[in-house]
Amino acid sequence: MYKIPAVWMRGGTSKCWVFEWDNLQVPGKSVDEVLLRLFGSPDNRQVDGVGGGTSTTSKAVILSRSLTDDADVDYTFAQVAIDEQKVDWGSNCGNCSAVVAPYAIERGWVSPGQQSTSVRTLNTNTDQLILQKVPTPNGELQDPGTQMIPGVPFPGLAVGMGFLDPAGRTTGKLFPTGEPLDKVTFDGQEVPATLIDAGAPLIILDAVSIGLTGHETAADIDGQATLLVHLDDVRRDAAVRMGLAVTRAEAARAIPKLALVARASPNDEADLIVRMLSMGKLHPALAITGSVALTMAAQHEGTVVRDLLSMDPSSGLVMRTPAGVVQTWAELRDGVPVVGTLRSARRIADAELLLPGTW
């Protein structure tokens, strides 16, 4: 029996188990094998592990002090599959990223300021630098904090996050196909799509173009098996076109994600209606890396997003999600684009996970 130190944390609208790299080194086992057994995968209930049985609660964040002078903390995100024996390392999770700065401050890796503390975090999946800022009045983290966000019923520690120069972190290009607008095949029909890589790779479809309104609930979408198959076909085809996979069968479950967008009504405070799919189901709120990609898409002529907007998107977007309104901001800092948003985080439990010696 091995004892693995871990911290259970909520980051944004996701929950993740937080580890340090050294603690996941088990003789004769890969990190993938260790995570799968700890989480209880493959099993759609993850009944014999710490996974929560959904895409937003089967996540791991693995941290270390940074190996570079450009960051304070390096972190790697792992999406642990639920009913497959697979760990996806191909992308980042913006919501779970919010746990990194609070953990680093609590751990003593970064000294807190008297009012707030800035932490330079480097996501190793995408080589993305995220500047995080948390309040530390009198040099201490607030516990549990007072920041409310859509999709979470209780407050947490406020975490401001700015994605520095997020374009092309996975594929090398903002628009991996070279165009802001492409045609994809949905249920035998060609429809317009934007294939973009900013924060994370994302396919953006106009909901109306595939016979939806953009206001659908999780039950509306997750209950339509045929619709989900057609959307996954689009996603897998796009993965090949974006250079993320050689064949459709090799496309990862976690990337690219897919967003359905629609025009906001004139009396809505939001600029855009968004429904995002993650791991084959509707996301209960919005993937933060997806919000970065949508914000970048809005700033370029010819994209699906830009064509639905009636406002100037240069300073950010207000997006209506199933959980409420999510807002991003955008600016140039020393000539470099930065896209950011506000999340919250909370430490739920300190734990010692018990890993069987054989399995």
N, C-alpha and C positions, 0 to 999 in steps of 0.2 A: 504494500500500500504506500502510495506517494502522497504527500501533503503539499498542495499547491496554493500559495498565498494569492488572494485575489480581492478586488473591491468591486462591489456591485453598484453601478451608478446609472442614473438617468441623464442622458444628454439630449436636449431638445425633446422630440416626440419619440425617441428610441430609448431602449434600455440596453446596456452592454456590460459585459464583464471585463474588467481592466486588469491586465497582467503586466509584469515586467519580464523582458525577454529571458533573463537568466533563470527565472522560476519555471519556465516551460520546457527546460532541457531535461528530458527523461531518457536514460540510457536505452538504446535500442529502438526508440520510437521517434518519429518525425513530429514536428509541431502540429501538422495537420492531424495526425493520429491522436495526439493528446487532446486537441481541441474537440474533435468529434466525440471522443469518449466522455470528456467532461460535460459536453452539452447534451449527450444522450442521443446522438444521431448515428445512423439513420433511424428515425421513428417519428411519425407525424405528431406524436404527443411529446416527444423528448422526455418521456416519463422517468427514465433512469439517469437524468442529467439535469443541468441547470438552465438549459434552453427553455424559452417560453412558448415554443410551438408556432410562432409567427415570424415573418421576416424582420419586423422591427424589434423583436426581443431575442433574436438568435445571432447576436453580434459580439465581437471581441475587439478590444483595443489593446495593443501591446506597445509598451513605452520603454524608453531609455533616455538617459542624458544624451544630448546631441553630440554627434561625432564631428560636426562642422562648427565654424565660428559664426555662421549666419543664422543659427537657431539655438534655442535653449533646450528644446525637447524634440526628439525624433519619435514618431509614432506610426504604427502600421495598423491598418484596419482589416479585419477578417469577417466576411459574411459566412457564417457556418450554415451549410445547407441543413434542412430539417429532415426530409425523407430521402435524401441522397447522401452517399458517403463522400462528401466533397466540401472543401473549403475554398471560397472564392477570394483571391487576393487582388483582383483586377482593378479595383476602384476604391474610392474613399467614401465615407459616410459623413456628411456635414453635420448631422445632428449629434452623432457620437463624438465628433471632433470637439464638441463643447466641454467634454470631461477632462481634456488634456491639461489646460491651464490650472483649473482647481486642484487636480491631482498633483501636478508638479509643485505648486505652492505648498500644499499640505505635506508633501514628501520632503520639502526643504531643498528642492533642486533650484528653485527661484526664490529670491528674497522678496518679501512683500513690501510695497510702498505704503506710505501713511494714508493715502486716499484711494489709490487704485494701483493695480499691478499689470504691466504689459508682459506678455509671454510670447516669444517667437516659436511657433510650432511648425515642424516640417513633417508633412505626410509623405511617407516613403513609397506608398503605392503609386502616387502621381507626381512626386517631387514638387508638391505644392506647398509654398510657404503661406501660413495663415497667421496673421497677427491677432492675438487674442488679448482682450482687456477685461479684467474683473475688478469689482469694487473690493477694496481691503481697508475699510475705515480703521484707523488706529493700528494699522499693520496686521489686521486679522481678516480672514475670510468670514463673510456673513453666513450664519447657519440658522435656518436653511436658505435665507434670502427672501426677497419680496417680489421677484420678477415673475409675472404671469405671461404665458405665451399660448396661442391657439393650440388646442389638442392636448393640453395638460391641465388637469383640474386643480392643481396645487402650485404654489410658488416655488421658486428655486433661486439659486445664485445667478445673477445676470452675467452673461458672457457675450461680449461684443466680438464679432469675428469678421476680419477683412481678408478676402482671398486675393493675394497679390499676383497680378498678371496671370489669370487663370486659364487663358486660351491654350488649347492644344497640349495639355499636360499628359494625356494618355496617348494620343495619336500623332502629336506633333503639329497639328493644324486646328484652327478654330472650326473650319468647315472641312472635314476629312476628305470629302469628295471634290473639294474645290469650288463648290457652288452653295449659295445660301438657300436654294430651293431645288429639291429633287422630286422625282416621281417614284412612288412605291406602290406595290400591288396589294390591295386589301380586298379579300374575297373576290378575286378575279377582276377588280376594277382599279385603274390607276388613280391615285390621289396625291395631292401635293404634300411634301414633308420637308422639314428642315432637320438635317443631320449635323449635330454640333458637338464639339468637345470643349467644354469650359466648366471647370469644377469637376465634371465627370461627363462621359459620353451620354448623349441624350438624343432620342428621336422625338420630334414634335409634330403632331398631327392636329389639324383643325377638326374638332369633334363633329361639326356639322357635315364635314366631307365623308364621314363614315356612318352617317345616319343617327348620330347622338346629339344631345344638346349641350353637353359640358357640365350640366347640373346633376348628373346621375349620382346616386348614392353607391356605397360599397355593395349593397344588396342588388342594386340594379345591374352592376357590372360583373361582380363575382358570381352572380347566379346565372350568367349567360355563358355556358361552356363553349358554344360555337364562337361567340365574340372573342373570348379569351384565346382560343386557338388561332383565329385570324390575326389578332394583335401580336401574338407571339411569332407567327410567321413573318409579319412585318419586321419585328424586332430582330429576328435571326437573319433575315436577308440584309437588314441594315448593318448588322454586326460585320458581315462579310464585306460590304461596300465600304465600311469605315476602317477596314483593316484590323478589326479586333479578333477575327477568327478566319481561318482558311475555308472552312465549310460551315453550313448552317448548323449541322449537328454538333460542331465544336463550340458554338456560341455559349458564353457563360450565362448563368441564370441572372446574375446581379447586374451585368452591363452588356449592352447599353440599357438604360431605363427608357421608358416611353411616357410621354406626357400628351394628354389631350387638352387642348385649349379652346376657349370660346370667347366671343366678344362680351364684355360686361354691359349690362343695361345702363342707360343714361343716368339713372338715379342711384347707381351703386357707387360706393366709395372706392371700390376696387377698379383697377385698370384692366384686369384680365381674369377670366375664370379658368382654373386649372384642376385637372384630375390626373394624378400620376400613378403609374403602375410600377410595382416593385416585386420581384420574385413571383410574377404571375398573378398578383392580386392588387386591388386598389390600395394605394398608400392611404392610411387614415388621415394624413395631413399633407405634407409636402417634403420630399427629400431636399435638404438644404443645398447639396451640390446641384440638384435639379433647378433650384431657384436661381443659382448663379448662372447656369446655362441659359435659362429663360431670359434673365436680365441682359446677358450678352447678346442673345438673339434679337431682343427688342431694339438694340442699338444699331442693327444693320438692316439696310434696305433689302426688300425682297424676301425676307424670312416669313414663315407662317405667323409668327408672333407679331412682327411689325405691321403686317397687313390687317391685324385685328384691333390695333390701338388707335385711339383718337386723341392721344396726348403725347407730349415730348418725353421719351423714356430715358433721356441722357443722365438723369440723376437717380434712376432706380425705378422699381415697379411695386405696385400694390396688387397682390394676387389673392383672389378668394379661393380657398381650399375647402375640402369637406369639414375641416375643423375650425375654420374661421379665416381671418385675413392675415397674410404673411407679407411683410414689407422688406424690400431690399434697398440698399443705397449703392450708388456708383460714383466714382470720382477718379481723377488722375492725380497720382502722387509722384512728384518728381518725373512726370511724363509717363509713368507706368499706370495702367488701369488697375483699379482695385474695386472689387464688388463685395459688399458686406451685408450682414444682417445681425439681428440680436436673438440669441437663444438663452435658455436657462439650463442649469445643471444641478443635480443633487446627489450627494453620496447616500446611498440607501443602506449598505451594509459592508462591513469588513468580514472576510470569510477565509476559511481554509478548506479548499475543495479536496475531497478524497478521491484519488485516482487508483483504481485497482492495479495490482502489480502485473496481472495478466488479463488479457481479454481477447 
